[in-house]
Amino acid sequence: MNTAKKITIFGVPLFKILSKSENNYRSYKIIFFKFILIGIGYAINEHSEHIHFNIGITKFETMINFSIRRNWLL
């Protein structure tokens, strides 16, 4: 399920919050002034868990991903 919430003052967009939720994936992104993006996501599959960090300026977005296998910490 995707949801979006937009906050504006006098017609000027301040920020937008995007939320995406599926079976094994959940992410949140905040976009300030249609210019700066900050996001985080979490996903689970059979063998590991993943954490995603997103940072972006205008249309350019980079992602950093950390994966942890379930048996590594035991």
C-alpha positions in Angstrom: 0.0 0.0 0.0 1.4 3.4 -1.0 0.3 6.6 0.8 1.4 10.2 0.4 0.8 13.2 2.6 1.7 16.7 1.3 2.0 19.8 3.5 1.8 23.2 1.8 1.6 26.8 3.0 0.1 29.4 0.7 0.4 26.9 -2.2 4.2 26.4 -1.6 5.0 22.7 -0.9 7.0 22.4 2.3 7.4 18.7 2.5 5.8 15.4 1.3 5.8 12.2 3.2 5.7 8.9 1.2 5.0 5.6 2.8 5.2 2.2 1.1 4.2 -1.0 2.8 4.2 -4.5 1.2 4.4 -8.0 2.7 8.0 -8.0 3.6 9.0 -4.4 2.8 8.3 -1.0 4.5 9.8 2.4 3.6 9.3 6.0 4.5 10.6 9.0 2.5 10.4 12.7 3.3 10.9 15.3 0.5 11.6 18.9 1.5 10.7 21.7 -0.9 10.8 19.3 -3.9 14.6 19.4 -3.5 16.0 17.2 -0.8 15.0 13.6 -0.1 15.7 11.6 3.0 14.4 8.0 3.4 14.7 4.7 5.2 13.5 1.2 4.4 13.4 -2.2 5.9 13.0 -5.5 4.1 13.0 -9.2 5.2 13.5 -12.2 3.0 14.2 -15.9 3.7 17.9 -15.6 4.6 18.5 -12.0 5.6 17.2 -8.6 6.7 18.0 -5.4 4.8 18.1 -1.8 5.9 18.1 0.9 3.2 19.0 4.6 3.6 18.2 7.0 0.8 19.5 10.5 0.3 18.7 12.7 -2.7 19.0 16.1 -4.2 16.5 17.1 -7.0 16.1 14.0 -9.2 19.4 12.3 -8.1 19.0 9.7 -5.4 21.6 7.5 -3.8 21.0 4.5 -1.6 23.1 2.8 1.0 22.1 -0.8 1.9 23.1 -3.0 4.9 22.3 -6.7 4.9 22.5 -9.0 7.9 22.2 -12.7 7.4 20.0 -14.3 10.1 22.7 -16.8 11.3 25.7 -14.4 11.4 24.9 -13.0 14.9 24.2 -16.4 16.5 
